[in-house]
Amino acid sequence: MKAYFRVLKMLLHAFSAVLTGIFRYPSWTPEKQREYIQNWSRKLFRIIGIRITVINEHLLAPHALIVSNHLSWLDIFLINTAQPSRFIAKDSIRSWPLIGWLATRAGTVYLKRNNARDLRNTFRALVTHLHQGEYFVFFPEGTSGGSQNRLLPFHSNLFEAAIEAGAPVQPCVLHYVDENDHFHPSIESETKLSLVDNIMRVLNTDTIRAELTILPVIESAGMQRRVLSQQAHEVIQTELKKHPAYKGPGNPPDTAPGHQDAPP
């Protein structure tokens, strides 16, 4: 019953954003839009019953390409609670009910997998927005890793945009833990579930704490994209290994650092 009550509150929260997106959001300044996105995301976590911890918020750069591990549909909203940003997302998200519409209105740039032309267009849009001093986020693993104990190899292509725009890369680490500081089983899943099943798993618990750890920026000037990708992977992997839950019971081993040049 608790989960269905939260579903109702989430739907009302989403519909309020739709109305705002139609009638008010377009006329706001970029600063007011970012403030709205941040407050909306924070309220979403309160509705769901998830506590938020942001670590090293003072390390946020004035603008950056933010990269992090990818675990859940919650990731975008968690990052937005600390720093409202535009996102690069797989094209299928565009068609998700409500979420796709909201993501589009918030300036998400969509990427079609294995489409060279679309990758070039995404790259140019990313460079332009980074030049304009915006925050942009993408998940270089290209998919959710399935385990908080494992970091998949990074796709390196879009790191080139940070180099061309002269923007730093801001690595971040996401965790979802329980009251004992163990990786939460509602997030920690090797089974591919539908979006609805994932949402219901989360809504049926009161014990999730979402952690966002912000790491020092990596300057992109003079770098090669593979080296930049590798450095980002290494610092994120190192931070993952510091967590008390790392290598806990039932968690599979992590993968070795790496990168790929396929589109994310």
N, C-alpha and C positions, 0 to 999 in steps of 0.2 A: 504493500500500500504506500509506503514511504516513497518508493521509486516512482510510482505513478503520479503522486502529488508533485514530486520534483519535475517530472516530465511536463506537467501542466504549467508550472512556474517557468520552466525553461522556454516553453512555446510562447508564453505571454511576453517573456523577456525578448525573445527573437522577433516577435511581431511588433513590439515597441520599436525595435531597431529598424524594421522595415518601414514603418511610418516615418520615423526620423530620417531615414535614408532618402525617402521620397520627397518630403516636404521641407526639411530643415538643413540636413547635412550638406547639400551642394552649395548652399549660400554661406557656410561658415568659413572662417579662415583656416589654413592648415593647422595652426596651433590649437584652435578650438576642436577641429576634427580629431586630432591626436588625443586631446584630453577626453573627448567623448569615448573613443575607442578604449582608452585605458580604464576609465570608470566602468564602462559596460563590461569589460573583461573581468574586472575585479568583482563586480556584482554577480557575474556568472558563476564564479568559484564559490561565492557565498551561498548561492542558490543550491549548488551541487553539494555543498557541505565539505569542501576541500580547503584546508588551510594552506597559505602561501608563505614561503620563506625565500627572500631574495638575498643572495650573498654577494658582497663586493659591488653593490650598485654604484659606488663612487668610481668604479673603473670604466663606466660607460663613456665611450668617446663621443665628441660632438656629432659625428656622423660615421657610419661604418657599414661594411657588409658583415652581418651577423651570421655565424654558422654554428650549428649545434648537432648533437645526437638527436635522433628522431624516434619517439616511443609511442605516441598516442595522438588522437584527434585533439587532445587538450593542449598540445605543445604550442600551437600558434597563440592561443589565448593566454597561456602562461607567460610567454615572452612579451605579449602586449600589456600585461599588468605592470611590467617594469619599463618597457620602452615600446610605445606604439610604433609599428613598422609596417612597411609593405612586404609582401611575401611572394616568393616564386613557388607555385604549386603545380602538381600534375593536372592535366587538362580535365580529367574526370571529375575533379572537385567542383568544377563550374556547374555541373548538372545536379549536384546534391540539393535536395529540397532545403530551402531557407539558407542553409550554410553557404551554398554556392553563390546565391544572390548577395548575401551579406559580404562574402569575401570579395566579390567583384566590385561592390560599391566602396569597399575599403582600399581598392587599388591593387588587388592581387594580380600578378602577371602569371598567366598560365603557360605551361610548357607541354608540348606533345612529345612523348618519348620517341626516340629513333627517327626524328624528323629534323634534318640538318637545317633546312630553311627556317623552321620555327625556332631552333636553337639560336641561329644568327639574329632573328628578330628579338628574341628574349634578351640576348646579350646586349644589343644596341639599346634597348629600353633600360636595362639595368645600368649601363654606363651613364646614360643620360640622367637618370634619377640620382645616382651616386654623385655625379658632378654637381647636382643641385643641392647637395648637402643632406640628402634623405638617408634614413635607415632602411636597409633592405635585408631580408632574411631568406636564406634557403638551407635546406637540409641536404648536405652533400652525400649522405649515404644513399639518397634516392628513394628510400622506402623506410618504413619503421623497422628497426632491427629485431623486434620480437622479444629481446631480452635486454634488461638494463645492465647486464653484466658483459655485454658484447658490443663492440663498435665495428660496424662493417667498413670495408674500404670506401674511400671518398672518390666521387666523380670530380675531376679537377677542372673541367672546362670553364665553368662560370667564375672561377677564381681569377681568370684573366680579366674580367670586368673590373675588379677592384684595382688591378695593376694599371689598366688603361685610364681609369677614373682618378687614380692617385688617392684612393680611399683605403684606410686600414681595414684589416679583417679582425672582427671581434669574436673570438671563440666563446661559447657558452656550453654549460653542461646541465642537462635536465635529469631530475630524479623524482620518482613518486614512491614514497615510503610509508610504512605503517607506524603505529605508536611505539614499536620496538626498534625502529630505525632499520627495518628490513625492507627490501624491495616489495612493494605491495602486489599481492597476487592478482588484483583486478587489472593491473597494468602489465604485470609480468606474465606474459602468455606466449607460448610457442605456437599456439593454434590460431590460424587465420579466422577471425570472426567478422561478421558483417558490422557495419557502422552501428546499426540499431542494437545488436548484441553487445558491442563494446560500450555503448552509452549506458545500457541497462546494468551492466556489470558495475560500472562506476557509481551509478545512482543508488545502488543497493547497499552501499557501505558508508560509514561515517568516519573511517579511520585513515583516510588518505591525507598525506601532507605533500604538497608539490614544492620541490626545491629547484630554484634557478640560480646557478652559480655563474657569475660573470668573470671571465678571465682577461688578463692584460691583452691589449691589442697587439697584432702582428703587423708591422708596417709592410706595405706592398711594394714600395719604391725599389726598382732594380731587381725585383724577384721574378722567377719563372713560375708559371702556374702550378707545375707539379711540385716544386719545392715548397711553395706557399701552402698547397693542399696538404702535403706531407707534414709540415710544421703544425698546421691546425689540427690534423689528426693526432699527432703525438701529444700536444698539450691537453687535448680533450681526453685522450686515453689515459694520460697520467693522472688527471683529475678524477676520472672514473675509478681508478685503482685506489684512490685515497678514501673512498667512501666506506664506512663501516660494514655495509652489506655486501661489498664486493667479494666474490668467491664464496658467498654464503651457501648453505645447503641447497642442493637442487639447481644451482645456477651453472650453466654450461661454461666452458672456457671461452675467453675472448679470442678474437681473430687478431692476427698480426697487422700492424699498420700497413696501409697501402692506398693506392689511388687508381682510378680508372678514368678514361677519357670519354666514355659514353655519356650522353646527355643525362642529367639527373632526373 
